[in-house]
Amino acid sequence: MNYDIKFDKKAGEFLESLDKETAKRIFNKIMQSKEEPLSHFIRLAGRTDYKLRIGDYRTIADIDTNNKQIQITLIGLRKNIYKKLI
């Protein structure tokens, strides 16, 4: 069963600000994770959220296995994304 994917406002805005090719690559990778998100996402150390690696970009998400939902909270470059989590 597929998970529902929802984007927070900031994540959606960041995705829209990227060039079309990069945005499409990130979006497609997120959509591929709908069937088995825990095989694509890795839990962040000491946290409850997960990360998805897409080249130099990272997607941070909360995964609710009970309700079959993936909430995309942040998308950004690897060098900046972890600073936003603190």
N, C-alpha and C positions, 0 to 999 in steps of 0.2 A: 504494500500500500504506500502510495506517495505521500510525502509530507507537504503541507502548505508552506509557502515561503512568503514572508512579509518583510518589507524594507522599512527601516526607520527613515525619517525625513532626511537626516544628514547623510545617511548612506546612499539614498536615492539621488540626492543633490550632487554628491561626489561622483557617482557613476555618470550622471548626465554631463558633468563638467569635463569628462575625459574625451579624447578623440574617439570617434565611432568604432574603430577597429579594436582598441583596447577595451572599451566599455562592452563591446559584444563578446570579447574573449572572457572577461570576468563574469558577465551575465550568464553565458553558456556554461561555464564551470559551476556556477551556483546552481543552475537548473539541473545539471547532471547529478548533483548530490541529493535530489529529491527522493530517490528510491531508498538509498542507504546512506544517510548523512554521516553516520558514525564511522563509515569506511573512508570518507573524504576529509572530514573535519577532525582535528586533533585538539584535545582538551588542553587549555592553558594551565601551566603549573600554578597551583595554589588558588585557582579561580574556578568558577562554575561555567564560564563561557568557553567557546571553542574558536579555533582559527582554521582558515582554509588558505593554503598557499597557492597563489596564481602568479608565477614569475616573481617580479619585484613587488607585487601587491599582496596584501593580506585582507581577508574578510573575517571580521569578528562576528560571532553569532551566538545566540542562546538557542539551545535545542531542547524542545519539550517533547520527550518520547511518549508521554501519556496522551497528549492531545495531537500528536503528529504535526508539530509546527516548528519551523525554523524562523527565528526572528533575526534578520541581518541588522546589526547595530552600528557597525563601522566598516568602512572600506577605505584603504589608504596604502600609501607606500610603506614598505617594510621599515624604512629608517625613521618614520614618523608615527606609525600606528600605535606602537606600544607606549609611547609617551602620553597618548590620549587616554590610555586605560588607567593611568595612575590617579 
